[in-house]
């Protein structure tokens, strides 16, 4: 399984120059006040990990995986572990750069605001990847993108209907609870999302005909 993790990390390493250029562009935009650097986290993490699925599909990786003992199980587990590694690394980098931008622009570091924003972006990253991975295993990289676009569109419509025709007071109470205990609730929610996504992906991949 360690070899599977290394494989994904090496694939990402091959695109390090492109990632560095993107990071530099976003860093300049952050200094100019056009955006928060924290919002780069979900984009960067999702993009680099989605590219590994495309590489796997192009190189017929599945055919090799099924020839190994516990290949399917270890492959899925390695994909999620590699994802966690990438998320941790990008979070550390983005946090440090966000602190640096805050200090250069204002001579102070707004730890509270930056930390909350990072946590929010981290939650969005894991939520997005928790949906993407099962779709990738089920439909493949190309079809999964279309499926996800449809899901996002449907969620947006459903959100509009709910906010228009339903009583949102229970939801507001939940949000108020999260606002108070977010430091506990959000990490637990992220762990649960990753675990549920992993089990779904594992189940899909075990049943997948290759």
C-alpha positions in Angstrom: 0.0 0.0 0.0 2.9 2.3 0.7 3.9 2.0 -3.0 0.4 3.1 -4.0 0.7 6.2 -1.9 4.1 7.0 -3.3 2.7 6.6 -6.8 0.0 9.2 -6.3 2.5 11.6 -4.6 5.0 11.2 -7.4 2.3 11.9 -10.0 1.5 15.1 -8.1 5.2 16.0 -7.9 5.4 15.8 -11.7 3.0 18.8 -11.8 4.8 20.8 -9.1 5.9 23.6 -11.4 2.3 24.3 -12.6 1.1 24.2 -8.9 3.8 26.6 -7.9 2.8 29.0 -10.7 -0.8 28.9 -9.6 0.2 29.5 -6.0 2.3 32.5 -7.0 -0.6 34.0 -9.0 -3.0 33.6 -6.1 -0.4 35.0 -3.7 -0.1 38.1 -5.8 -3.9 38.4 -5.9 -4.0 38.0 -2.1 -1.5 40.8 -1.7 -3.6 43.0 -3.9 -6.7 42.3 -1.8 -8.6 40.6 -4.7 -9.2 37.4 -2.8 -8.4 35.4 0.4 -5.5 33.0 -0.1 -7.5 30.5 2.0 -9.9 29.8 -0.8 -7.0 28.3 -2.8 -7.0 25.3 -0.5 -10.1 23.5 -1.9 -9.2 24.3 -5.5 -5.6 23.1 -5.1 -6.3 20.0 -3.1 -9.2 18.8 -5.3 -7.3 19.6 -8.6 -4.1 17.7 -7.8 -6.0 14.6 -6.5 -8.4 14.5 -9.4 -5.4 14.5 -11.7 -4.3 11.2 -10.2 -7.5 9.5 -11.2 -7.0 10.7 -14.8 -3.4 9.3 -14.7 -4.7 6.0 -13.4 -7.3 5.8 -16.1 -4.9 6.7 -18.9 -2.3 4.2 -17.7 -4.8 1.3 -17.2 -3.9 1.2 -13.5 -6.9 -0.9 -12.5 -5.7 -3.8 -14.5 -2.5 -3.9 -12.5 -4.3 -3.4 -9.2 -6.6 -6.4 -9.5 -3.5 -8.7 -10.1 -2.2 -7.9 -6.6 -3.3 -9.5 -3.3 -5.8 -7.1 -1.7 -5.0 -4.8 -4.5 -8.4 -3.1 -4.7 -8.7 -2.5 -1.0 -5.2 -1.2 -0.7 -5.6 1.0 -3.8 -8.7 2.8 -2.4 -7.1 3.1 1.1 -3.9 4.5 -0.4 -5.9 7.1 -2.5 -7.6 8.4 0.7 -4.4 8.4 2.7 -2.6 10.3 -0.1 -5.5 12.7 -0.1 -5.1 13.3 3.7 -1.3 13.9 3.2 -2.0 16.4 0.4 -4.7 18.2 2.4 -2.4 18.5 5.5 0.5 19.8 3.4 -1.6 22.3 1.5 -3.3 23.5 4.7 0.1 24.1 6.3 1.4 26.0 3.3 -1.8 28.1 2.9 -1.9 28.9 6.6 1.7 30.1 6.7 1.2 32.2 3.5 -2.0 33.6 4.9 -0.3 34.6 8.1 2.5 36.2 6.0 0.1 38.1 3.8 -1.8 39.4 6.8 1.4 40.6 8.5 2.9 42.3 5.4 -0.4 44.1 4.7 -1.4 45.1 8.2 1.7 44.5 10.4 -0.5 42.2 12.5 -1.6 38.6 12.1 -5.3 38.0 12.5 -5.1 34.5 13.9 -8.8 34.2 14.7 -10.2 35.2 11.3 -7.6 33.3 9.3 -8.1 30.1 11.4 -11.8 30.2 11.0 -11.5 30.8 7.2 -9.0 27.9 6.9 -11.3 25.6 8.8 -14.2 26.5 6.6 -12.2 26.0 3.4 -10.8 22.7 4.8 -14.4 21.5 5.5 -15.4 22.5 2.0 -12.4 20.6 0.5 -13.2 17.4 2.3 -16.9 17.7 1.6 -16.2 18.1 -2.1 -13.7 15.2 -2.2 -16.1 13.0 -0.3 -18.5 13.3 -3.1 -16.0 13.2 -5.9 -14.1 10.0 -5.0 -17.1 7.6 -5.1 -18.2 9.2 -8.4 -14.7 8.8 -9.8 -14.7 5.1 -8.9 -18.2 4.6 -10.2 -18.1 6.5 -13.5 -14.4 7.2 -14.2 -12.8 10.7 -14.3 -14.5 12.0 -17.4 -18.1 11.0 -16.6 -17.7 11.8 -12.9 -17.1 15.5 -13.8 -20.4 15.6 -15.6 -22.2 13.8 -12.8 -20.8 16.2 -10.2 -21.9 19.2 -12.3 -25.4 17.8 -12.3 -25.3 17.2 -8.6 -24.1 20.7 -7.9 -26.9 22.1 -10.1 -29.5 20.0 -8.4 -28.2 20.9 -4.9 -28.4 24.6 -5.9 -32.0 24.2 -7.0 -32.9 22.3 -3.9 -31.3 24.9 -1.8 -33.3 27.6 -3.5 -36.6 25.7 -3.0 -35.8 25.0 0.7 -35.0 28.6 1.5 -38.1 29.8 -0.3 -40.8 27.4 0.9 -39.6 25.8 4.2 -39.1 27.0 7.7 -35.4 27.4 8.3 -35.5 28.0 12.1 -34.3 24.4 12.8 -31.4 24.9 10.4 -30.6 28.2 12.1 -30.5 26.5 15.5 -28.1 23.9 14.1 -25.8 26.6 12.7 -25.8 28.5 16.0 -24.8 25.3 17.7 -22.0 24.7 15.2 -20.9 28.4 15.6 -20.4 27.8 19.3 -18.8 24.3 19.1 -17.2 24.5 15.6 -13.8 23.5 16.9 -15.2 20.1 17.9 -18.0 19.7 15.4 -16.1 20.4 12.2 -13.2 18.0 12.8 -15.7 15.2 13.7 -17.8 16.0 10.7 -14.7 15.9 8.4 -13.6 12.5 9.8 -17.1 11.1 9.3 -17.3 12.4 5.8 -14.0 10.9 4.8 -14.8 7.6 6.4 -18.2 7.2 4.8 -16.8 8.3 1.4 -14.0 5.7 1.8 -16.4 2.9 2.6 -18.6 3.8 -0.4 -15.6 4.0 -2.7 -14.3 0.7 -1.5 -17.7 -1.0 -2.0 -18.0 0.5 -5.5 -14.4 -0.5 -6.5 -14.8 -4.1 -5.2 -17.9 -4.5 -7.4 -16.4 -2.8 -10.4 -15.7 -5.0 -13.4 -12.3 -4.3 -14.9 
